[in-house]
């Protein structure tokens, strides 16, 4: 099961990377922010969480 998830995640990351341009410094900052956010959410981070976070929406909106 973990292997299948890793494959799907690799596909998703390649699709996103192919369609976006991000510099290495921004990517490293994003990685650090993601670590903090996943810790805050106790490992449960969904696509909806990512959309809310990127849009700057509050949890109760």
PyMOL Python script that loads the backbone (N, CA, C, O; Angstrom):
from pymol import cmd

cmd.read_pdbstr("""\
ATOM      1  N   UNK A   1       0.821  -1.193   0.000  1.00  0.00           N
ATOM      2  CA  UNK A   1       0.000   0.000   0.000  1.00  0.00           C
ATOM      3  C   UNK A   1       0.871   1.266   0.000  1.00  0.00           C
ATOM      4  O   UNK A   1       0.587   2.207  -0.742  1.00  0.00           O
ATOM      5  N   UNK A   2       1.912   1.295   0.814  1.00  0.00           N
ATOM      6  CA  UNK A   2       2.786   2.465   0.862  1.00  0.00           C
ATOM      7  C   UNK A   2       3.467   2.670  -0.491  1.00  0.00           C
ATOM      8  O   UNK A   2       3.638   3.805  -0.936  1.00  0.00           O
ATOM      9  N   UNK A   3       3.856   1.575  -1.143  1.00  0.00           N
ATOM     10  CA  UNK A   3       4.482   1.684  -2.463  1.00  0.00           C
ATOM     11  C   UNK A   3       3.531   2.340  -3.462  1.00  0.00           C
ATOM     12  O   UNK A   3       3.932   3.223  -4.220  1.00  0.00           O
ATOM     13  N   UNK A   4       2.271   1.906  -3.460  1.00  0.00           N
ATOM     14  CA  UNK A   4       1.285   2.480  -4.376  1.00  0.00           C
ATOM     15  C   UNK A   4       1.098   3.969  -4.108  1.00  0.00           C
ATOM     16  O   UNK A   4       1.001   4.764  -5.044  1.00  0.00           O
ATOM     17  N   UNK A   5       1.049   4.346  -2.841  1.00  0.00           N
ATOM     18  CA  UNK A   5       0.915   5.760  -2.484  1.00  0.00           C
ATOM     19  C   UNK A   5       2.129   6.559  -2.941  1.00  0.00           C
ATOM     20  O   UNK A   5       1.993   7.683  -3.423  1.00  0.00           O
ATOM     21  N   UNK A   6       3.312   5.978  -2.791  1.00  0.00           N
ATOM     22  CA  UNK A   6       4.535   6.657  -3.220  1.00  0.00           C
ATOM     23  C   UNK A   6       4.542   6.862  -4.734  1.00  0.00           C
ATOM     24  O   UNK A   6       4.972   7.910  -5.216  1.00  0.00           O
ATOM     25  N   UNK A   7       4.069   5.873  -5.478  1.00  0.00           N
ATOM     26  CA  UNK A   7       3.997   5.997  -6.939  1.00  0.00           C
ATOM     27  C   UNK A   7       3.024   7.109  -7.316  1.00  0.00           C
ATOM     28  O   UNK A   7       3.342   7.953  -8.155  1.00  0.00           O
ATOM     29  N   UNK A   8       1.855   7.116  -6.710  1.00  0.00           N
ATOM     30  CA  UNK A   8       0.864   8.151  -7.012  1.00  0.00           C
ATOM     31  C   UNK A   8       1.383   9.537  -6.639  1.00  0.00           C
ATOM     32  O   UNK A   8       1.148  10.504  -7.362  1.00  0.00           O
ATOM     33  N   UNK A   9       2.079   9.634  -5.527  1.00  0.00           N
ATOM     34  CA  UNK A   9       2.646  10.907  -5.108  1.00  0.00           C
ATOM     35  C   UNK A   9       3.726  11.367  -6.089  1.00  0.00           C
ATOM     36  O   UNK A   9       3.816  12.555  -6.398  1.00  0.00           O
ATOM     37  N   UNK A  10       4.538  10.443  -6.574  1.00  0.00           N
ATOM     38  CA  UNK A  10       5.572  10.782  -7.554  1.00  0.00           C
ATOM     39  C   UNK A  10       4.945  11.290  -8.845  1.00  0.00           C
ATOM     40  O   UNK A  10       5.438  12.249  -9.439  1.00  0.00           O
ATOM     41  N   UNK A  11       3.865  10.656  -9.282  1.00  0.00           N
ATOM     42  CA  UNK A  11       3.159  11.113 -10.479  1.00  0.00           C
ATOM     43  C   UNK A  11       2.637  12.529 -10.256  1.00  0.00           C
ATOM     44  O   UNK A  11       2.832  13.408 -11.096  1.00  0.00           O
ATOM     45  N   UNK A  12       1.974  12.746  -9.123  1.00  0.00           N
ATOM     46  CA  UNK A  12       1.414  14.053  -8.820  1.00  0.00           C
ATOM     47  C   UNK A  12       2.502  15.124  -8.760  1.00  0.00           C
ATOM     48  O   UNK A  12       2.325  16.213  -9.306  1.00  0.00           O
ATOM     49  N   UNK A  13       3.615  14.830  -8.108  1.00  0.00           N
ATOM     50  CA  UNK A  13       4.697  15.805  -7.986  1.00  0.00           C
ATOM     51  C   UNK A  13       5.284  16.150  -9.349  1.00  0.00           C
ATOM     52  O   UNK A  13       5.615  17.307  -9.606  1.00  0.00           O
ATOM     53  N   UNK A  14       5.415  15.162 -10.218  1.00  0.00           N
ATOM     54  CA  UNK A  14       5.949  15.428 -11.555  1.00  0.00           C
ATOM     55  C   UNK A  14       4.992  16.259 -12.394  1.00  0.00           C
ATOM     56  O   UNK A  14       5.431  17.127 -13.149  1.00  0.00           O
ATOM     57  N   UNK A  15       3.697  16.012 -12.276  1.00  0.00           N
ATOM     58  CA  UNK A  15       2.713  16.821 -12.994  1.00  0.00           C
ATOM     59  C   UNK A  15       2.764  18.265 -12.499  1.00  0.00           C
ATOM     60  O   UNK A  15       2.769  19.196 -13.303  1.00  0.00           O
ATOM     61  N   UNK A  16       2.800  18.452 -11.198  1.00  0.00           N
ATOM     62  CA  UNK A  16       2.859  19.802 -10.624  1.00  0.00           C
ATOM     63  C   UNK A  16       4.153  20.497 -11.033  1.00  0.00           C
ATOM     64  O   UNK A  16       4.131  21.658 -11.441  1.00  0.00           O
ATOM     65  N   UNK A  17       5.276  19.798 -10.928  1.00  0.00           N
ATOM     66  CA  UNK A  17       6.574  20.391 -11.270  1.00  0.00           C
ATOM     67  C   UNK A  17       6.653  20.773 -12.746  1.00  0.00           C
ATOM     68  O   UNK A  17       7.260  21.784 -13.098  1.00  0.00           O
ATOM     69  N   UNK A  18       6.044  19.969 -13.600  1.00  0.00           N
ATOM     70  CA  UNK A  18       6.090  20.247 -15.035  1.00  0.00           C
ATOM     71  C   UNK A  18       5.263  21.476 -15.408  1.00  0.00           C
ATOM     72  O   UNK A  18       5.499  22.101 -16.442  1.00  0.00           O
ATOM     73  N   UNK A  19       4.301  21.813 -14.567  1.00  0.00           N
ATOM     74  CA  UNK A  19       3.382  22.905 -14.889  1.00  0.00           C
ATOM     75  C   UNK A  19       3.587  24.166 -14.059  1.00  0.00           C
ATOM     76  O   UNK A  19       2.814  25.116 -14.177  1.00  0.00           O
ATOM     77  N   UNK A  20       4.611  24.185 -13.227  1.00  0.00           N
ATOM     78  CA  UNK A  20       4.874  25.344 -12.382  1.00  0.00           C
ATOM     79  C   UNK A  20       6.355  25.645 -12.357  1.00  0.00           C
ATOM     80  O   UNK A  20       7.199  24.759 -12.497  1.00  0.00           O
ATOM     81  N   UNK A  21       6.641  26.904 -12.178  1.00  0.00           N
ATOM     82  CA  UNK A  21       8.047  27.272 -12.036  1.00  0.00           C
ATOM     83  C   UNK A  21       8.246  27.805 -10.623  1.00  0.00           C
ATOM     84  O   UNK A  21       7.559  28.733 -10.197  1.00  0.00           O
ATOM     85  N   UNK A  22       9.175  27.221  -9.914  1.00  0.00           N
ATOM     86  CA  UNK A  22       9.464  27.629  -8.542  1.00  0.00           C
ATOM     87  C   UNK A  22      10.972  27.601  -8.365  1.00  0.00           C
ATOM     88  O   UNK A  22      11.642  26.656  -8.783  1.00  0.00           O
ATOM     89  N   UNK A  23      11.496  28.640  -7.744  1.00  0.00           N
ATOM     90  CA  UNK A  23      12.946  28.680  -7.563  1.00  0.00           C
ATOM     91  C   UNK A  23      13.347  27.862  -6.337  1.00  0.00           C
ATOM     92  O   UNK A  23      12.519  27.623  -5.458  1.00  0.00           O
ATOM     93  N   UNK A  24      14.599  27.433  -6.270  1.00  0.00           N
ATOM     94  CA  UNK A  24      15.053  26.562  -5.179  1.00  0.00           C
ATOM     95  C   UNK A  24      14.869  27.167  -3.784  1.00  0.00           C
ATOM     96  O   UNK A  24      14.567  26.442  -2.836  1.00  0.00           O
ATOM     97  N   UNK A  25      15.044  28.469  -3.648  1.00  0.00           N
ATOM     98  CA  UNK A  25      14.884  29.104  -2.332  1.00  0.00           C
ATOM     99  C   UNK A  25      13.424  29.033  -1.885  1.00  0.00           C
ATOM    100  O   UNK A  25      13.139  28.710  -0.732  1.00  0.00           O
ATOM    101  N   UNK A  26      12.510  29.333  -2.793  1.00  0.00           N
ATOM    102  CA  UNK A  26      11.083  29.257  -2.465  1.00  0.00           C
ATOM    103  C   UNK A  26      10.672  27.830  -2.139  1.00  0.00           C
ATOM    104  O   UNK A  26       9.870  27.603  -1.233  1.00  0.00           O
ATOM    105  N   UNK A  27      11.214  26.875  -2.867  1.00  0.00           N
ATOM    106  CA  UNK A  27      10.902  25.472  -2.613  1.00  0.00           C
ATOM    107  C   UNK A  27      11.368  25.056  -1.224  1.00  0.00           C
ATOM    108  O   UNK A  27      10.650  24.352  -0.513  1.00  0.00           O
ATOM    109  N   UNK A  28      12.557  25.482  -0.835  1.00  0.00           N
ATOM    110  CA  UNK A  28      13.072  25.131   0.491  1.00  0.00           C
ATOM    111  C   UNK A  28      12.230  25.775   1.589  1.00  0.00           C
ATOM    112  O   UNK A  28      11.950  25.143   2.608  1.00  0.00           O
ATOM    113  N   UNK A  29      11.828  27.019   1.388  1.00  0.00           N
ATOM    114  CA  UNK A  29      10.947  27.689   2.364  1.00  0.00           C
ATOM    115  C   UNK A  29       9.613  26.968   2.467  1.00  0.00           C
ATOM    116  O   UNK A  29       9.099  26.751   3.564  1.00  0.00           O
ATOM    117  N   UNK A  30       9.057  26.598   1.322  1.00  0.00           N
ATOM    118  CA  UNK A  30       7.787  25.882   1.308  1.00  0.00           C
ATOM    119  C   UNK A  30       7.905  24.558   2.049  1.00  0.00           C
ATOM    120  O   UNK A  30       7.006  24.182   2.802  1.00  0.00           O
ATOM    121  N   UNK A  31       9.005  23.854   1.837  1.00  0.00           N
ATOM    122  CA  UNK A  31       9.209  22.574   2.519  1.00  0.00           C
ATOM    123  C   UNK A  31       9.191  22.773   4.035  1.00  0.00           C
ATOM    124  O   UNK A  31       8.556  22.007   4.760  1.00  0.00           O
ATOM    125  N   UNK A  32       9.890  23.802   4.507  1.00  0.00           N
ATOM    126  CA  UNK A  32       9.907  24.090   5.946  1.00  0.00           C
ATOM    127  C   UNK A  32       8.527  24.428   6.480  1.00  0.00           C
ATOM    128  O   UNK A  32       8.142  23.967   7.555  1.00  0.00           O
ATOM    129  N   UNK A  33       7.777  25.236   5.728  1.00  0.00           N
ATOM    130  CA  UNK A  33       6.418  25.585   6.148  1.00  0.00           C
ATOM    131  C   UNK A  33       5.514  24.354   6.145  1.00  0.00           C
ATOM    132  O   UNK A  33       4.659  24.208   7.019  1.00  0.00           O
ATOM    133  N   UNK A  34       5.699  23.474   5.174  1.00  0.00           N
ATOM    134  CA  UNK A  34       4.903  22.240   5.120  1.00  0.00           C
ATOM    135  C   UNK A  34       5.191  21.345   6.317  1.00  0.00           C
ATOM    136  O   UNK A  34       4.277  20.739   6.877  1.00  0.00           O
ATOM    137  N   UNK A  35       6.454  21.260   6.707  1.00  0.00           N
ATOM    138  CA  UNK A  35       6.816  20.465   7.888  1.00  0.00           C
ATOM    139  C   UNK A  35       6.064  20.997   9.101  1.00  0.00           C
ATOM    140  O   UNK A  35       5.478  20.227   9.861  1.00  0.00           O
ATOM    141  N   UNK A  36       6.081  22.319   9.280  1.00  0.00           N
ATOM    142  CA  UNK A  36       5.384  22.920  10.427  1.00  0.00           C
ATOM    143  C   UNK A  36       3.880  22.662  10.367  1.00  0.00           C
ATOM    144  O   UNK A  36       3.259  22.340  11.380  1.00  0.00           O
ATOM    145  N   UNK A  37       3.301  22.804   9.179  1.00  0.00           N
ATOM    146  CA  UNK A  37       1.857  22.635   9.033  1.00  0.00           C
ATOM    147  C   UNK A  37       1.432  21.187   9.267  1.00  0.00           C
ATOM    148  O   UNK A  37       0.417  20.939   9.918  1.00  0.00           O
ATOM    149  N   UNK A  38       2.194  20.235   8.745  1.00  0.00           N
ATOM    150  CA  UNK A  38       1.863  18.822   8.952  1.00  0.00           C
ATOM    151  C   UNK A  38       2.001  18.457  10.429  1.00  0.00           C
ATOM    152  O   UNK A  38       1.194  17.692  10.958  1.00  0.00           O
ATOM    153  N   UNK A  39       3.019  19.000  11.094  1.00  0.00           N
ATOM    154  CA  UNK A  39       3.157  18.769  12.539  1.00  0.00           C
ATOM    155  C   UNK A  39       1.958  19.344  13.282  1.00  0.00           C
ATOM    156  O   UNK A  39       1.407  18.698  14.174  1.00  0.00           O
ATOM    157  N   UNK A  40       1.552  20.566  12.913  1.00  0.00           N
ATOM    158  CA  UNK A  40       0.422  21.219  13.577  1.00  0.00           C
ATOM    159  C   UNK A  40      -0.858  20.400  13.411  1.00  0.00           C
ATOM    160  O   UNK A  40      -1.679  20.324  14.325  1.00  0.00           O
ATOM    161  N   UNK A  41      -1.018  19.793  12.240  1.00  0.00           N
ATOM    162  CA  UNK A  41      -2.213  18.999  11.958  1.00  0.00           C
ATOM    163  C   UNK A  41      -2.049  17.532  12.356  1.00  0.00           C
ATOM    164  O   UNK A  41      -2.895  16.695  12.041  1.00  0.00           O
ATOM    165  N   UNK A  42      -0.957  17.233  13.048  1.00  0.00           N
ATOM    166  CA  UNK A  42      -0.700  15.872  13.536  1.00  0.00           C
ATOM    167  C   UNK A  42      -0.652  14.851  12.400  1.00  0.00           C
ATOM    168  O   UNK A  42      -1.163  13.739  12.532  1.00  0.00           O
ATOM    169  N   UNK A  43      -0.033  15.239  11.281  1.00  0.00           N
ATOM    170  CA  UNK A  43       0.177  14.310  10.175  1.00  0.00           C
ATOM    171  C   UNK A  43      -0.989  14.172   9.224  1.00  0.00           C
ATOM    172  O   UNK A  43      -0.884  13.485   8.209  1.00  0.00           O
ATOM    173  N   UNK A  44      -2.093  14.812   9.535  1.00  0.00           N
ATOM    174  CA  UNK A  44      -3.280  14.691   8.697  1.00  0.00           C
ATOM    175  C   UNK A  44      -3.433  15.949   7.853  1.00  0.00           C
ATOM    176  O   UNK A  44      -4.054  16.917   8.291  1.00  0.00           O
ATOM    177  N   UNK A  45      -2.875  15.943   6.656  1.00  0.00           N
ATOM    178  CA  UNK A  45      -2.898  17.105   5.766  1.00  0.00           C
ATOM    179  C   UNK A  45      -3.577  16.702   4.476  1.00  0.00           C
ATOM    180  O   UNK A  45      -3.104  15.809   3.773  1.00  0.00           O
ATOM    181  N   UNK A  46      -4.679  17.353   4.161  1.00  0.00           N
ATOM    182  CA  UNK A  46      -5.450  16.993   2.969  1.00  0.00           C
ATOM    183  C   UNK A  46      -5.272  18.038   1.869  1.00  0.00           C
ATOM    184  O   UNK A  46      -4.693  19.101   2.093  1.00  0.00           O
ATOM    185  N   UNK A  47      -5.773  17.723   0.696  1.00  0.00           N
ATOM    186  CA  UNK A  47      -5.752  18.686  -0.399  1.00  0.00           C
ATOM    187  C   UNK A  47      -6.555  19.924  -0.015  1.00  0.00           C
ATOM    188  O   UNK A  47      -6.166  21.047  -0.339  1.00  0.00           O
ATOM    189  N   UNK A  48      -7.667  19.719   0.671  1.00  0.00           N
ATOM    190  CA  UNK A  48      -8.473  20.852   1.138  1.00  0.00           C
ATOM    191  C   UNK A  48      -7.666  21.745   2.072  1.00  0.00           C
ATOM    192  O   UNK A  48      -7.767  22.970   2.006  1.00  0.00           O
ATOM    193  N   UNK A  49      -6.862  21.131   2.945  1.00  0.00           N
ATOM    194  CA  UNK A  49      -5.990  21.903   3.834  1.00  0.00           C
ATOM    195  C   UNK A  49      -5.003  22.733   3.018  1.00  0.00           C
ATOM    196  O   UNK A  49      -4.752  23.895   3.339  1.00  0.00           O
ATOM    197  N   UNK A  50      -4.447  22.141   1.968  1.00  0.00           N
ATOM    198  CA  UNK A  50      -3.477  22.848   1.128  1.00  0.00           C
ATOM    199  C   UNK A  50      -4.129  24.036   0.426  1.00  0.00           C
ATOM    200  O   UNK A  50      -3.541  25.115   0.358  1.00  0.00           O
ATOM    201  N   UNK A  51      -5.329  23.844  -0.091  1.00  0.00           N
ATOM    202  CA  UNK A  51      -6.038  24.940  -0.759  1.00  0.00           C
ATOM    203  C   UNK A  51      -6.298  26.068   0.232  1.00  0.00           C
ATOM    204  O   UNK A  51      -6.034  27.233  -0.064  1.00  0.00           O
ATOM    205  N   UNK A  52      -6.814  25.723   1.402  1.00  0.00           N
ATOM    206  CA  UNK A  52      -7.086  26.739   2.428  1.00  0.00           C
ATOM    207  C   UNK A  52      -5.821  27.474   2.823  1.00  0.00           C
ATOM    208  O   UNK A  52      -5.827  28.697   2.969  1.00  0.00           O
ATOM    209  N   UNK A  53      -4.743  26.739   2.995  1.00  0.00           N
ATOM    210  CA  UNK A  53      -3.465  27.325   3.409  1.00  0.00           C
ATOM    211  C   UNK A  53      -2.930  28.259   2.325  1.00  0.00           C
ATOM    212  O   UNK A  53      -2.489  29.368   2.628  1.00  0.00           O
ATOM    213  N   UNK A  54      -2.965  27.824   1.075  1.00  0.00           N
ATOM    214  CA  UNK A  54      -2.458  28.640  -0.026  1.00  0.00           C
ATOM    215  C   UNK A  54      -3.313  29.887  -0.259  1.00  0.00           C
ATOM    216  O   UNK A  54      -2.796  30.936  -0.645  1.00  0.00           O
ATOM    217  N   UNK A  55      -4.615  29.770  -0.025  1.00  0.00           N
ATOM    218  CA  UNK A  55      -5.514  30.910  -0.216  1.00  0.00           C
ATOM    219  C   UNK A  55      -5.537  31.836   0.999  1.00  0.00           C
ATOM    220  O   UNK A  55      -6.069  32.943   0.928  1.00  0.00           O
ATOM    221  N   UNK A  56      -4.956  31.379   2.120  1.00  0.00           N
ATOM    222  CA  UNK A  56      -4.950  32.190   3.335  1.00  0.00           C
ATOM    223  C   UNK A  56      -6.281  32.188   4.064  1.00  0.00           C
ATOM    224  O   UNK A  56      -6.561  33.087   4.858  1.00  0.00           O
ATOM    225  N   UNK A  57      -7.108  31.172   3.794  1.00  0.00           N
ATOM    226  CA  UNK A  57      -8.401  31.081   4.451  1.00  0.00           C
ATOM    227  C   UNK A  57      -8.218  30.618   5.884  1.00  0.00           C
ATOM    228  O   UNK A  57      -7.293  29.866   6.191  1.00  0.00           O
ATOM    229  N   UNK A  58      -9.095  31.065   6.749  1.00  0.00           N
ATOM    230  CA  UNK A  58      -9.093  30.601   8.138  1.00  0.00           C
ATOM    231  C   UNK A  58      -9.780  29.245   8.197  1.00  0.00           C
ATOM    232  O   UNK A  58     -10.542  28.879   7.303  1.00  0.00           O
ATOM    233  N   UNK A  59      -9.495  28.501   9.273  1.00  0.00           N
ATOM    234  CA  UNK A  59     -10.082  27.164   9.422  1.00  0.00           C
ATOM    235  C   UNK A  59     -11.599  27.200   9.496  1.00  0.00           C
ATOM    236  O   UNK A  59     -12.258  26.254   9.064  1.00  0.00           O
ATOM    237  N   UNK A  60     -12.166  28.273  10.035  1.00  0.00           N
ATOM    238  CA  UNK A  60     -13.616  28.310  10.217  1.00  0.00           C
ATOM    239  C   UNK A  60     -14.353  28.987   9.063  1.00  0.00           C
ATOM    240  O   UNK A  60     -15.558  29.213   9.169  1.00  0.00           O
ATOM    241  N   UNK A  61     -13.684  29.313   7.985  1.00  0.00           N
ATOM    242  CA  UNK A  61     -14.361  29.950   6.842  1.00  0.00           C
ATOM    243  C   UNK A  61     -15.022  28.916   5.970  1.00  0.00           C
ATOM    244  O   UNK A  61     -15.639  29.262   4.962  1.00  0.00           O
TER     245      UNK A  61
END
""", "prot")
cmd.dss("prot")
cmd.show_as("cartoon", "prot")
cmd.util.cbc("prot")
cmd.orient("prot")
